Amino acid sequence: MDYIHPEFLMALLNGLIFGLTLAVMLGPVFFTLLQTSLEKGFSKAIIVAVGVSVGDIILILLAYFGLSKLIGFNENKMIIAYAGSVILALFGVASIIKARRPFNPKLNTTPEVKGFFRFFFKGLLINAISPFVPIFWIGTMSLATVEYNYSGTTLFAFFATIIAVVFLTDLLKAFLANKLSVLITSKVMRIMNILVGIILIAFSIRMATYYL
């Protein structure tokens, strides 16, 4: 009789723990999802979440194939940190500028295809620009392969579970935020955009000064 190997079950369990740990962290991705769901709707937030997950998958693959060699030097870490901080700051400034526009969650003038790629790349970029994200995945890859001795199906199960848990919790956050949108007035949304902008700029400053 076929049975599931205990090591495979442990890989799933550890992936669940790592995924839930990531899910409760409040970073740029969380605030971007919240803002998108409130302002553009749940469907657009789903696209952002897909972009975030694709970005994570790419970084996991890069970590597996030796990304640690690229960012193993402080000079490279600083370059990545500075570039990421500039992009993150631009997102923050754009959010503050957007706060001056009238809030109309029902209005959507972006063509469907163009809108998909816009929100997809927003999620992809907002997740990938932080040097802490690839460093996290490199550390997790090292832990999985060296400490847990995962390979093949167990390694796949571990990371697939992390990605699935993070993606599903991102959808839950976006869904709950969207349900609250009926309570959101134009004034509240302006404040929200300003706060998100300030938070993103704060993250960019922290990122830029981390290696000083």
Contacts in CASP RR format, 6 or more apart in sequence:
PFRMAT RR
TARGET T0000
AUTHOR 0000-0000-0000
METHOD contacts of the structure
MODEL  1
MDYIHPEFLMALLNGLIFGLTLAVMLGPVFFTLLQTSLEKGFSKAIIVAV
GVSVGDIILILLAYFGLSKLIGFNENKMIIAYAGSVILALFGVASIIKAR
RPFNPKLNTTPEVKGFFRFFFKGLLINAISPFVPIFWIGTMSLATVEYNY
SGTTLFAFFATIIAVVFLTDLLKAFLANKLSVLITSKVMRIMNILVGIIL
IAFSIRMATYYL
7 154 0 8 1.000
8 153 0 8 1.000
8 154 0 8 1.000
8 157 0 8 1.000
10 148 0 8 1.000
11 148 0 8 1.000
11 150 0 8 1.000
11 154 0 8 1.000
11 155 0 8 1.000
11 157 0 8 1.000
11 158 0 8 1.000
11 161 0 8 1.000
12 157 0 8 1.000
12 158 0 8 1.000
12 161 0 8 1.000
14 148 0 8 1.000
14 158 0 8 1.000
14 161 0 8 1.000
15 157 0 8 1.000
15 158 0 8 1.000
15 159 0 8 1.000
15 161 0 8 1.000
15 162 0 8 1.000
15 165 0 8 1.000
16 161 0 8 1.000
16 165 0 8 1.000
18 140 0 8 1.000
18 158 0 8 1.000
18 161 0 8 1.000
18 162 0 8 1.000
18 165 0 8 1.000
19 161 0 8 1.000
19 162 0 8 1.000
19 165 0 8 1.000
19 166 0 8 1.000
19 169 0 8 1.000
20 165 0 8 1.000
20 169 0 8 1.000
22 162 0 8 1.000
22 165 0 8 1.000
22 166 0 8 1.000
23 165 0 8 1.000
23 166 0 8 1.000
23 169 0 8 1.000
23 170 0 8 1.000
27 199 0 8 1.000
27 203 0 8 1.000
28 88 0 8 1.000
28 91 0 8 1.000
28 126 0 8 1.000
28 127 0 8 1.000
28 130 0 8 1.000
28 199 0 8 1.000
28 200 0 8 1.000
28 203 0 8 1.000
29 52 0 8 1.000
29 123 0 8 1.000
29 126 0 8 1.000
29 127 0 8 1.000
29 170 0 8 1.000
30 173 0 8 1.000
31 196 0 8 1.000
31 199 0 8 1.000
31 200 0 8 1.000
32 48 0 8 1.000
32 91 0 8 1.000
32 122 0 8 1.000
32 123 0 8 1.000
32 126 0 8 1.000
32 196 0 8 1.000
32 200 0 8 1.000
33 45 0 8 1.000
33 48 0 8 1.000
33 49 0 8 1.000
33 52 0 8 1.000
33 170 0 8 1.000
33 173 0 8 1.000
33 174 0 8 1.000
33 177 0 8 1.000
34 173 0 8 1.000
34 174 0 8 1.000
34 177 0 8 1.000
34 192 0 8 1.000
34 196 0 8 1.000
35 95 0 8 1.000
35 192 0 8 1.000
35 193 0 8 1.000
35 196 0 8 1.000
36 44 0 8 1.000
36 45 0 8 1.000
36 48 0 8 1.000
36 119 0 8 1.000
36 122 0 8 1.000
36 174 0 8 1.000
37 44 0 8 1.000
37 45 0 8 1.000
37 173 0 8 1.000
37 174 0 8 1.000
37 175 0 8 1.000
37 177 0 8 1.000
37 178 0 8 1.000
37 181 0 8 1.000
38 105 0 8 1.000
38 177 0 8 1.000
38 178 0 8 1.000
38 180 0 8 1.000
38 181 0 8 1.000
38 184 0 8 1.000
38 189 0 8 1.000
38 192 0 8 1.000
39 103 0 8 1.000
39 105 0 8 1.000
39 189 0 8 1.000
39 193 0 8 1.000
40 105 0 8 1.000
40 108 0 8 1.000
40 119 0 8 1.000
41 105 0 8 1.000
41 178 0 8 1.000
41 181 0 8 1.000
42 174 0 8 1.000
42 175 0 8 1.000
42 178 0 8 1.000
44 115 0 8 1.000
44 119 0 8 1.000
45 171 0 8 1.000
45 174 0 8 1.000
45 177 0 8 1.000
45 178 0 8 1.000
46 171 0 8 1.000
46 174 0 8 1.000
47 115 0 8 1.000
47 116 0 8 1.000
47 119 0 8 1.000
47 120 0 8 1.000
48 119 0 8 1.000
48 120 0 8 1.000
48 122 0 8 1.000
48 123 0 8 1.000
48 126 0 8 1.000
48 174 0 8 1.000
49 123 0 8 1.000
49 167 0 8 1.000
49 170 0 8 1.000
49 171 0 8 1.000
49 174 0 8 1.000
50 120 0 8 1.000
50 167 0 8 1.000
51 120 0 8 1.000
51 121 0 8 1.000
51 122 0 8 1.000
51 123 0 8 1.000
51 124 0 8 1.000
51 127 0 8 1.000
52 123 0 8 1.000
52 124 0 8 1.000
52 126 0 8 1.000
52 127 0 8 1.000
52 166 0 8 1.000
52 167 0 8 1.000
52 170 0 8 1.000
53 163 0 8 1.000
53 166 0 8 1.000
53 167 0 8 1.000
53 170 0 8 1.000
54 120 0 8 1.000
54 124 0 8 1.000
55 123 0 8 1.000
55 124 0 8 1.000
55 127 0 8 1.000
55 128 0 8 1.000
56 127 0 8 1.000
56 133 0 8 1.000
56 137 0 8 1.000
56 163 0 8 1.000
56 166 0 8 1.000
57 163 0 8 1.000
58 128 0 8 1.000
59 67 0 8 1.000
59 128 0 8 1.000
59 133 0 8 1.000
59 134 0 8 1.000
59 137 0 8 1.000
60 137 0 8 1.000
60 141 0 8 1.000
60 159 0 8 1.000
60 163 0 8 1.000
62 134 0 8 1.000
62 137 0 8 1.000
63 134 0 8 1.000
63 137 0 8 1.000
63 138 0 8 1.000
63 139 0 8 1.000
63 140 0 8 1.000
63 141 0 8 1.000
64 141 0 8 1.000
67 134 0 8 1.000
67 137 0 8 1.000
67 138 0 8 1.000
68 138 0 8 1.000
68 142 0 8 1.000
70 76 0 8 1.000
71 77 0 8 1.000
71 80 0 8 1.000
71 131 0 8 1.000
71 134 0 8 1.000
71 135 0 8 1.000
71 138 0 8 1.000
74 211 0 8 1.000
77 131 0 8 1.000
77 211 0 8 1.000
78 211 0 8 1.000
80 131 0 8 1.000
80 134 0 8 1.000
81 131 0 8 1.000
81 207 0 8 1.000
81 208 0 8 1.000
81 210 0 8 1.000
81 211 0 8 1.000
82 208 0 8 1.000
83 129 0 8 1.000
84 129 0 8 1.000
84 130 0 8 1.000
84 131 0 8 1.000
84 204 0 8 1.000
84 207 0 8 1.000
85 204 0 8 1.000
85 205 0 8 1.000
85 207 0 8 1.000
85 208 0 8 1.000
86 204 0 8 1.000
87 125 0 8 1.000
87 129 0 8 1.000
88 126 0 8 1.000
88 129 0 8 1.000
88 130 0 8 1.000
88 200 0 8 1.000
88 201 0 8 1.000
88 203 0 8 1.000
88 204 0 8 1.000
88 207 0 8 1.000
89 200 0 8 1.000
89 201 0 8 1.000
89 204 0 8 1.000
89 205 0 8 1.000
91 126 0 8 1.000
91 197 0 8 1.000
91 200 0 8 1.000
92 196 0 8 1.000
92 197 0 8 1.000
92 198 0 8 1.000
92 200 0 8 1.000
92 201 0 8 1.000
92 204 0 8 1.000
93 197 0 8 1.000
93 201 0 8 1.000
95 193 0 8 1.000
95 194 0 8 1.000
95 196 0 8 1.000
95 197 0 8 1.000
95 200 0 8 1.000
96 193 0 8 1.000
96 194 0 8 1.000
96 197 0 8 1.000
96 198 0 8 1.000
98 193 0 8 1.000
99 189 0 8 1.000
99 190 0 8 1.000
99 191 0 8 1.000
99 193 0 8 1.000
99 194 0 8 1.000
100 190 0 8 1.000
102 186 0 8 1.000
103 184 0 8 1.000
103 185 0 8 1.000
103 186 0 8 1.000
103 189 0 8 1.000
103 190 0 8 1.000
105 181 0 8 1.000
105 184 0 8 1.000
110 118 0 8 1.000
127 133 0 8 1.000
128 134 0 8 1.000
130 203 0 8 1.000
130 207 0 8 1.000
131 207 0 8 1.000
131 210 0 8 1.000
132 207 0 8 1.000
140 159 0 8 1.000
140 162 0 8 1.000
144 150 0 8 1.000
144 155 0 8 1.000
144 158 0 8 1.000
144 159 0 8 1.000
145 151 0 8 1.000
145 155 0 8 1.000
148 154 0 8 1.000
148 158 0 8 1.000
150 158 0 8 1.000
184 192 0 8 1.000
END
